[in-house]
Amino acid sequence: MQDDQKIDAALLAQLSAALDALPATFVVYGPDERLVVCNSAYRREYHPFEHEVVPGVSHTELQWLKVREGLDARAAGRADAFVADEQNRHRTGPELEEWQDDHGRHMRMSRTRLADGSVVGMRFDISDLREAQNNLRKQNDSLRQARSALSRQVDTDALTGLRNRRALRKQLIEMSRRRGRHGGQIALFFLDLDGFKQVNDIYGHEVGDLLLIEAGQRLQRSVPAGCTVARIGGDEFVVVYPGGNEMTHDWPEHCQGFGRKLVEILGKTYAPNDRRCQIACSIGVACAGGGPVNLRDLARFADFALQRAKRTGRSRCVLFDDTMRRTMLRHEEVAHELLCDTMQGQLGFHLQPVLSASSREVVGAEALIRWHHPDGRLRMPGEFLPVAEELRLISKFDQTTLENVLGWRAATGISDLPCISVNLSPQRLHDPDLLDDLRGTNVAPGAISFEILETVFSDRDDRQLQWNLDGLREMGFDLQIDDYGTAHSSISALLQIRPKRLKIDRQFAANLQTDEEAVSICRLTIALAHELGIEVTAEGVETEEQAERLSELGCDCLQGYLFSPPVAPQSFLDLFLGNAITSVAH
């Protein structure tokens, strides 16, 4: 028995020591609301009267002790009410309670009521926790503000202050999510400033930047409330135009009319830094008038309409319609086929003879790319080259055609084959790798001639272009200008290229019988070329009268359907070995 008492005393001493070690107050009141046990922290709440906090004292007596000795400021002037409130809280108060004491400390009270009516209470000082939470909240607020500022910065075009491509993409995704099920009227306008590059080239980028800023401001002022204006790069802008139900029936016409208004507004004179600048604007617009809206597709449609506007004269607004939809689907189908791994092996060429104007003997030929499609049909350049150009495949196609021509020449075993001209696209002509790609061809002088459009010389300070031209001449390739007379740089092109021959554009041959001005231009062009030691070929010759007139004017060579359309290489070889062609009719 004594041993059990010793063990109980030891456990009680350990428990008491453990309770006293707690930083929180701990107390147990029995069912009769009298103190059973407490720790030192609880007793200190009644300092300097800790000696009165002993087992058996009632909860009510301790509250009156607080009142009598002024231990709790909440009791001042309201003793009875204070004691009553404390008793109610003890008996029925919340299990968890928090408040701020007289010293500004944050306290938390935990009450646990046992089945026999006893109450176990613990009170914690959570001031450090609250301070840490407040600091964390402030840090989160600062981070949220910084994130918001960074998001605005990331989503804003630094030059114009408009939304940028990233912000536009996010907006379209969000709009697709919100409008996808319910649809509604909406239009996308894709805008491109025509002539902006010339402003940069003439006046410098500072003036160009000011012009872009003003263009953005004009757009912002011109669009209705609720529209979004974004700059997605360079001189390209986008307007997102959500419509209203009142325009259901004439929504496409309204959008096209609004696009024409924007063309007019952006085409007005600019004066950045007192420099008068005149540019134009091309716009493609795609609109949805109801039903579910796929804004990603709508963006593709608007961009396609913009490209159509630029190809058909610029300074206009083009509305995407069903005809363009069919064209675009075909365009995408061709693009998919052109990117196939087997595409290069499907490319071939036809040859159109070039004849001496005097003897009508075959003295050359132009190689024209052809696509031997797997469906068995021969595809003409117009069906796939515009798509290839957008995909930046033209350089590769140029190289493939050249290799095919060289392979065919070698396979014929005929040493005196005439010069074959191969088209060299502007993209290929500006390629820094052009000369390296051609160094191993070992072409005999006079065997290959590159046809170059004179329009590539709009930028006379293009050093890469001049470097490639000089390199081609040094490697033994002949150069000739194609479609001569169709660009403003005609004479400068002659001086810069120094070609062996030039081709007069087919429009002049077509008008020789009806237009004396065309006759004069041909006569002057031929005279100028001969003065510079350049041979002249007229292309597009379709009648004997045209051929005779061109010969009278001094033209050296003739090319056209009068003599032969482009034919397969073997057919050309038969024509060449036949030595002379009078006309297709013969």
VOGU-3710 file (C-alpha; in Angstrom, 3 decimals, decimal comma):
1> mqddqkidaa> 0,000/0,000/0,000  2,761/2,381/0,916  4,560/1,480/-2,324  1,432/2,336/-4,322  1,178/5,659/-2,512  4,834/6,371/-3,313  4,224/5,573/-6,972  1,114/7,825/-7,059  3,038/10,638/-5,396  5,876/10,278/-7,892
11> llaqlsaald> 3,486/10,318/-10,859  1,692/13,323/-9,426  4,985/15,126/-9,004  5,962/14,321/-12,607  2,577/15,455/-13,897  2,774/18,672/-11,901  6,264/19,381/-13,219  5,099/18,710/-16,765  2,119/21,024/-16,399  4,284/23,761/-14,904
21> alpatfvvyg> 6,637/23,465/-17,876  3,841/24,360/-20,284  4,002/27,943/-21,580  0,204/27,904/-21,893  -2,135/28,086/-18,897  -3,737/24,793/-17,911  -6,648/24,312/-15,498  -9,269/21,703/-14,610  -12,509/22,639/-12,870  -14,737/19,913/-11,462
31> pderlvvcns> -18,493/19,525/-11,993  -19,033/21,795/-8,995  -16,928/24,500/-10,714  -14,195/24,197/-8,103  -10,512/24,101/-9,074  -9,068/20,599/-9,289  -5,624/21,251/-10,685  -3,730/24,033/-12,521  -0,204/24,910/-13,538  2,065/27,811/-12,605
41> ayrreyhpfe> 1,158/29,755/-15,747  -2,510/29,773/-14,686  -1,670/30,883/-11,165  0,444/33,749/-12,523  -2,693/35,176/-14,099  -3,681/36,181/-10,528  -0,311/37,729/-9,515  0,444/38,748/-6,794  -2,332/36,599/-5,314  -1,128/33,229/-6,623
51> hevvpgvsht> -1,438/31,782/-3,091  -5,229/32,047/-3,326  -5,357/29,880/-6,466  -5,516/26,470/-4,819  -7,551/23,314/-5,339  -11,073/23,723/-3,979  -11,452/27,442/-4,726  -14,479/28,122/-6,922  -14,406/29,699/-10,360  -16,758/32,427/-9,095
61> elqwlkvreg> -14,443/33,280/-6,161  -11,502/33,731/-8,558  -13,542/36,078/-10,793  -14,455/38,230/-7,773  -10,731/38,208/-6,885  -10,056/39,788/-10,282  -12,746/42,390/-9,606  -11,626/43,161/-6,044  -7,907/43,464/-6,874  -8,286/45,090/-10,328
71> ldaraagrad> -6,623/42,234/-12,158  -8,791/42,575/-15,316  -9,544/45,948/-16,930  -12,758/44,559/-18,415  -14,282/44,466/-14,914  -13,905/48,214/-14,244  -17,306/49,766/-13,479  -19,232/46,579/-14,194  -18,342/44,057/-11,494  -21,568/42,053/-11,436
81> afvadeqnrh> -21,844/41,967/-15,220  -18,199/40,932/-15,569  -18,562/38,016/-13,119  -21,807/36,925/-14,794  -20,211/37,039/-18,263  -17,213/35,001/-17,104  -19,482/32,420/-15,510  -21,545/32,067/-18,685  -18,432/31,671/-20,790  -17,126/29,030/-18,361
91> rtgpeleewq> -20,389/27,078/-18,448  -21,569/27,531/-22,051  -18,861/29,464/-23,873  -17,338/28,334/-27,213  -14,815/25,553/-27,247  -12,354/27,832/-29,015  -12,184/31,563/-28,375  -9,697/34,293/-29,315  -9,274/37,891/-28,109  -6,710/40,615/-27,522
101> ddhgrhmrms> -5,829/41,397/-23,880  -5,068/44,695/-22,178  -1,461/44,550/-23,369  -2,339/43,939/-27,009  -1,420/40,284/-26,834  -3,432/37,823/-28,911  -4,863/35,030/-26,758  -6,631/31,797/-27,657  -8,781/29,824/-25,165  -9,560/26,138/-25,627
111> rtrladgsvv> -12,331/24,582/-23,459  -13,109/20,877/-23,312  -16,210/19,807/-21,388  -16,102/16,253/-20,031  -19,061/13,930/-19,591  -19,170/14,440/-15,808  -19,413/18,229/-16,198  -15,723/18,973/-15,579  -14,062/21,645/-17,719  -10,483/21,441/-18,994
121> gmrfdisdlr> -9,155/24,800/-20,139  -5,955/25,880/-21,872  -5,021/29,372/-22,873  -2,260/30,149/-25,385  -0,466/33,355/-26,253  -0,620/33,320/-30,074  0,797/36,814/-30,613  3,891/35,494/-32,408  1,681/33,336/-34,602  -0,575/36,282/-35,463
131> eaqnnlrkqn> 2,460/38,479/-36,194  3,912/35,801/-38,472  0,524/35,443/-40,207  0,253/39,204/-40,664  3,778/39,366/-42,075  2,980/36,479/-44,397  -0,240/38,205/-45,470  1,686/41,393/-46,214  4,256/39,412/-48,186  1,464/37,686/-50,119
141> dslrqarsal> -0,142/41,047/-50,851  3,196/42,398/-52,061  3,756/39,299/-54,183  0,235/39,560/-55,572  0,779/43,199/-56,488  4,177/42,418/-58,011  2,685/39,490/-59,926  -0,136/41,683/-61,151  2,315/44,398/-62,230  4,535/41,815/-63,922
151> srqvdtdalt> 1,523/40,281/-65,654  0,496/43,697/-66,940  4,038/44,299/-68,117  4,313/40,878/-69,782  0,925/41,331/-71,442  1,610/44,878/-72,645  3,393/45,974/-75,790  6,303/48,039/-74,514  6,168/50,542/-77,385  2,473/51,327/-77,809
161> glrnrralrk> 1,041/50,339/-74,430  -1,500/48,121/-76,192  -1,988/44,457/-75,436  0,591/42,193/-77,018  0,387/38,828/-78,760  0,542/36,909/-75,464  -2,313/38,891/-73,934  -4,368/38,563/-77,108  -3,901/34,794/-77,125  -5,030/34,566/-73,486
171> qliemsrrrg> -8,050/36,742/-74,199  -9,106/34,635/-77,187  -8,760/31,444/-75,147  -10,885/32,940/-72,375  -13,447/34,277/-74,845  -13,606/30,889/-76,545  -14,294/29,283/-73,179  -17,034/31,770/-72,300  -18,620/32,078/-75,732  -17,997/28,585/-77,086
181> rhggqialff> -21,322/27,184/-75,961  -23,505/30,209/-76,425  -21,924/31,844/-79,476  -22,687/35,436/-80,309  -21,548/38,080/-82,722  -17,830/38,734/-82,805  -15,274/39,843/-85,393  -11,497/39,780/-85,599  -9,661/42,409/-87,637  -6,053/41,700/-88,639
191> ldldgfkqvn> -4,267/44,879/-89,777  -0,943/45,437/-91,511  0,567/48,868/-92,239  1,580/49,102/-95,903  4,727/51,120/-96,555  5,931/51,125/-92,949  9,300/49,580/-93,881  9,990/52,498/-96,198  9,321/54,933/-93,332  11,902/53,112/-91,219
201> diyghevgdl> 14,400/53,017/-94,091  14,011/56,709/-94,960  13,559/58,372/-91,573  14,938/55,828/-89,130  13,434/53,673/-86,406  12,722/56,533/-84,009  10,271/58,069/-86,480  8,914/54,597/-87,270  8,273/53,934/-83,572  6,416/57,230/-83,187
211> llieagqrlq> 4,291/56,346/-86,199  3,396/52,973/-84,657  2,425/54,667/-81,403  0,133/57,084/-83,234  -1,368/54,279/-85,312  -2,202/52,433/-82,092  -3,754/55,577/-80,620  -5,874/56,109/-83,731  -7,150/52,564/-83,432  -7,943/52,986/-79,738
221> rsvpagctva> -9,911/56,161/-80,446  -11,789/54,595/-83,355  -13,073/51,322/-81,924  -16,305/51,098/-79,914  -16,311/50,448/-76,170  -15,708/46,800/-75,373  -13,267/46,261/-78,229  -9,677/45,194/-77,683  -6,746/46,583/-79,668  -3,457/44,653/-79,680
231> riggdefvvv> -0,108/44,995/-81,416  1,156/41,509/-82,210  4,496/42,460/-83,742  6,160/44,881/-86,157  3,459/46,836/-87,957  0,725/44,255/-87,283  -2,333/45,020/-85,148  -5,453/43,098/-84,178  -8,877/44,387/-83,147  -11,278/42,112/-81,266
241> ypggnemthd> -14,795/43,416/-81,873  -17,646/41,807/-79,870  -20,937/42,715/-81,500  -24,421/43,352/-80,172  -27,631/41,506/-80,943  -29,052/44,524/-82,695  -26,723/43,888/-85,663  -27,592/40,219/-86,229  -28,795/40,505/-89,825  -26,154/42,817/-91,283
251> wpehcqgfgr> -23,202/41,897/-89,072  -20,764/40,942/-91,913  -21,617/44,107/-93,868  -21,230/46,180/-90,712  -17,806/44,636/-90,027  -16,590/45,262/-93,573  -17,823/48,853/-93,408  -16,037/49,367/-90,105  -12,866/47,856/-91,626  -13,009/50,324/-94,527
261> klveilgkty> -13,341/53,131/-91,980  -10,178/51,903/-90,230  -8,345/51,769/-93,591  -9,255/55,403/-94,113  -8,291/56,479/-90,577  -4,913/54,722/-90,593  -4,167/55,941/-94,129  -4,261/59,620/-93,160  -0,968/61,523/-93,109  1,337/61,106/-90,096
271> apndrrcqia> 3,878/63,685/-88,924  6,145/62,108/-86,280  8,974/64,497/-85,367  7,590/66,850/-88,044  8,343/64,230/-90,734  5,351/63,859/-93,033  4,746/60,180/-93,711  2,102/58,559/-95,857  1,314/54,894/-95,333  -1,672/52,689/-96,071
281> csigvacagg> -3,360/49,834/-94,268  -4,538/46,376/-95,338  -7,166/44,611/-93,238  -8,525/41,096/-93,163  -11,706/40,546/-91,183  -13,493/37,390/-90,151  -16,784/37,528/-88,289  -19,171/35,127/-86,617  -22,817/36,076/-86,414  -24,226/33,426/-84,115
291> gpvnlrdlar> -23,867/29,922/-82,827  -20,737/28,451/-81,250  -17,574/30,406/-82,002  -14,108/28,893/-82,477  -11,953/31,988/-82,095  -8,787/30,137/-83,053  -10,315/29,345/-86,444  -11,663/32,889/-86,672  -8,113/34,199/-86,220  -6,886/31,941/-89,033
301> fadfalqrak> -9,666/33,210/-91,277  -8,870/36,860/-90,539  -5,175/36,307/-91,263  -6,014/34,573/-94,540  -8,251/37,502/-95,523  -5,399/39,903/-94,673  -3,030/38,043/-96,992  -5,679/38,262/-99,733  -5,977/42,032/-99,135  -2,200/42,430/-99,478
311> rtgrsrcvlf> -2,037/40,311/-102,639  -4,896/42,148/-104,331  -3,627/45,688/-104,155  -3,301/46,597/-100,471  -4,985/49,596/-98,801  -8,255/47,706/-98,534  -10,410/45,608/-96,221  -11,233/42,053/-97,287  -13,986/40,048/-95,600  -13,441/36,307/-95,233
321> ddtmrrtmlr> -16,240/34,460/-97,073  -17,190/30,948/-98,149  -15,127/31,172/-101,348  -12,049/32,032/-99,308  -12,874/29,231/-96,891  -12,720/26,692/-99,731  -9,489/28,248/-100,993  -7,963/28,151/-97,537  -8,890/24,521/-97,017  -7,226/23,689/-100,319
331> heevahellc> -4,272/25,870/-99,324  -3,876/23,943/-96,051  -4,180/20,619/-97,873  -1,394/21,637/-100,272  0,741/22,863/-97,366  0,383/19,495/-95,644  1,427/17,676/-98,826  4,391/19,989/-99,445  5,783/19,238/-95,996  5,765/15,451/-96,535
341> dtmqgqlgfh> 9,165/13,764/-96,556  8,553/12,342/-100,043  7,724/15,726/-101,591  11,185/16,442/-103,002  11,124/13,244/-105,050  7,865/14,316/-106,703  9,288/17,522/-108,183  10,278/17,646/-111,822  10,467/20,215/-114,609  9,289/21,036/-118,086
351> lqpvlsassr> 11,214/23,047/-120,647  9,892/25,829/-122,846  12,111/26,428/-125,891  13,736/29,791/-126,584  14,258/30,461/-130,316  16,471/32,719/-132,320  14,260/35,504/-133,682  15,999/35,372/-137,053  16,608/31,642/-137,705  13,893/30,156/-135,483
361> evvgaealir> 16,434/27,644/-134,225  16,244/26,443/-130,632  18,975/28,315/-128,757  17,866/27,777/-125,190  15,051/26,826/-122,842  13,468/27,875/-119,574  13,061/25,180/-116,922  9,686/25,439/-115,181  9,004/23,428/-112,031  6,279/20,785/-112,096
371> whhpdgrlrm> 4,815/18,609/-109,354  4,178/14,988/-110,273  1,440/14,463/-107,711  0,820/10,951/-106,373  -2,748/11,158/-107,728  -1,264/11,048/-111,238  -2,017/14,686/-112,128  0,717/17,118/-113,094  0,399/20,208/-110,880  1,256/23,627/-112,309
381> pgeflpvaee> 3,395/26,147/-110,317  0,431/28,404/-109,596  -1,198/25,596/-107,630  1,599/25,172/-105,108  4,365/27,790/-105,349  2,437/30,512/-103,431  1,980/28,027/-100,596  5,614/26,935/-100,811  6,680/30,567/-100,574  4,698/31,047/-97,357
391> lrliskfdqt> 6,288/27,871/-95,969  9,729/29,180/-96,995  10,312/26,138/-99,199  11,109/28,101/-102,359  14,865/27,986/-101,851  14,733/24,212/-101,481  12,544/23,902/-104,590  14,922/26,130/-106,582  17,844/23,909/-105,610  15,905/20,738/-106,474
401> tlenvlgwra> 14,990/22,091/-109,923  18,613/23,034/-110,601  19,811/19,582/-109,552  17,175/17,909/-111,725  18,189/20,007/-114,745  21,879/19,271/-114,226  21,171/15,566/-113,825  19,132/15,534/-117,022  21,816/17,414/-118,992  24,440/14,933/-117,912
411> atgisdlpci> 22,188/11,953/-118,713  21,551/13,095/-122,308  25,219/12,779/-123,194  24,765/15,685/-125,640  27,610/18,154/-125,337  26,066/21,012/-127,306  22,783/21,353/-125,442  21,780/25,022/-125,295  21,713/27,124/-122,127  18,910/26,198/-119,751
421> svnlspqrlh> 17,572/29,008/-117,577  16,388/28,219/-114,064  14,329/30,578/-111,932  16,071/31,919/-108,835  13,542/33,213/-106,313  14,144/36,355/-104,216  14,171/34,139/-101,141  16,935/31,996/-102,612  18,859/34,976/-103,960  19,095/36,465/-100,459
431> dpdllddlrg> 20,180/33,164/-98,907  23,643/33,422/-97,248  24,206/29,719/-98,067  23,483/30,082/-101,805  27,078/30,160/-103,033  28,190/27,339/-100,735  25,327/25,170/-102,010  26,376/25,748/-105,633  30,150/25,325/-105,360  30,126/21,599/-106,085
441> tnvapgaisf> 27,933/21,737/-109,198  30,803/22,038/-111,718  28,630/23,721/-114,321  30,225/24,506/-117,660  30,153/28,219/-118,570  27,017/29,051/-120,526  25,192/25,837/-119,555  22,956/27,357/-116,862  21,412/30,793/-116,591  19,557/32,093/-113,549
451> eiletvfsdr> 16,412/34,122/-114,171  15,984/36,892/-111,578  12,997/39,165/-111,090  13,953/42,823/-111,198  11,688/43,446/-108,197  14,386/42,033/-105,895  16,313/45,279/-106,304  13,960/47,508/-104,319  16,633/47,681/-101,610  19,809/48,828/-103,290
461> ddrqlqwnld> 21,875/48,564/-100,117  21,358/44,809/-99,792  24,935/43,583/-99,407  23,995/39,901/-99,250  22,198/40,215/-102,589  25,168/41,897/-104,258  27,589/39,369/-102,752  25,553/36,482/-104,190  25,279/38,116/-107,632  29,030/38,659/-107,846
471> glremgfdlq> 29,655/35,093/-106,673  27,313/33,606/-109,278  29,085/35,439/-112,079  32,489/34,282/-110,811  31,244/30,661/-110,761  30,300/30,811/-114,447  26,523/31,154/-114,207  24,801/33,494/-116,646  22,287/35,962/-115,228  19,173/37,306/-116,862
481> iddygtahss> 16,379/39,572/-115,708  12,877/38,152/-115,966  9,659/40,172/-116,521  11,690/43,266/-117,354  9,754/46,523/-117,401  7,265/45,703/-114,623  9,078/47,387/-111,726  10,237/50,910/-110,952  13,855/49,778/-110,637  14,313/48,616/-114,246
491> isallqirpk> 17,398/50,640/-115,250  19,074/50,317/-111,854  18,500/46,552/-112,045  20,419/46,435/-115,353  23,351/48,266/-113,820  23,381/46,200/-110,658  22,947/42,727/-112,159  24,884/43,322/-115,386  22,948/40,412/-116,955  23,817/38,549/-120,130
501> rlkidrqfaa> 20,207/38,869/-121,291  16,869/40,219/-120,227  13,329/39,100/-120,924  10,740/41,670/-121,912  7,564/41,017/-119,956  4,780/39,231/-121,873  2,369/42,163/-121,491  4,367/44,188/-124,022  4,272/41,438/-126,669  0,529/41,069/-126,123
511> nlqtdeeavs> -0,099/44,777/-126,851  2,176/45,292/-129,872  -0,707/45,264/-132,383  -2,900/47,703/-130,443  -0,664/49,923/-128,379  1,980/52,163/-129,955  3,298/52,952/-126,489  4,118/49,258/-126,022  5,975/49,350/-129,363  7,989/52,380/-128,219
521> icrltialah> 8,844/50,778/-124,891  10,024/47,597/-126,615  12,109/49,568/-129,108  13,755/51,677/-126,376  14,345/48,681/-124,106  16,002/46,698/-126,895  18,167/49,666/-127,880  19,232/50,272/-124,272  20,045/46,606/-123,716  22,100/46,338/-126,905
531> elgievtaeg> 23,971/49,526/-125,986  24,963/47,744/-122,740  25,853/44,505/-124,552  22,775/42,645/-123,274  20,734/40,193/-125,356  16,938/40,542/-125,369  14,324/37,782/-125,258  10,604/38,465/-125,648  8,371/36,039/-123,769  4,681/35,411/-124,176
541> veteeqaerl> 4,787/35,377/-127,987  1,493/33,878/-129,181  1,027/35,064/-132,785  3,177/35,198/-135,884  2,476/38,926/-136,148  3,960/39,472/-132,696  7,019/37,406/-133,591  7,645/39,343/-136,800  7,165/42,720/-135,121  9,571/41,841/-132,303
551> selgcdclqg> 12,119/40,638/-134,820  11,804/43,951/-136,700  12,383/45,837/-133,439  15,696/43,983/-132,982  14,701/41,361/-130,431  17,302/38,570/-130,306  15,197/35,648/-129,073  11,550/34,646/-128,801  9,666/32,435/-126,353  5,985/31,583/-126,218
561> ylfsppvapq> 3,126/29,283/-127,074  3,414/30,210/-130,761  6,405/27,887/-130,867  5,849/25,485/-127,989  4,314/25,273/-124,537  6,503/23,961/-121,726  7,097/20,279/-122,523  8,674/17,279/-120,846  12,482/17,112/-121,150  12,413/14,312/-123,728
571> sfldlflgna> 9,951/16,236/-125,897  12,194/19,281/-125,719  15,136/17,131/-126,743  13,182/15,989/-129,801  12,443/19,617/-130,704  16,071/20,605/-130,243  17,389/17,770/-132,337  14,833/18,744/-134,994  16,777/22,042/-135,000  14,000/24,478/-135,971
581> itsvah> 10,446/25,325/-134,961  8,201/27,546/-136,997  5,023/27,491/-134,938  2,829/25,095/-133,024  0,349/25,110/-135,888  2,967/23,726/-138,229
//
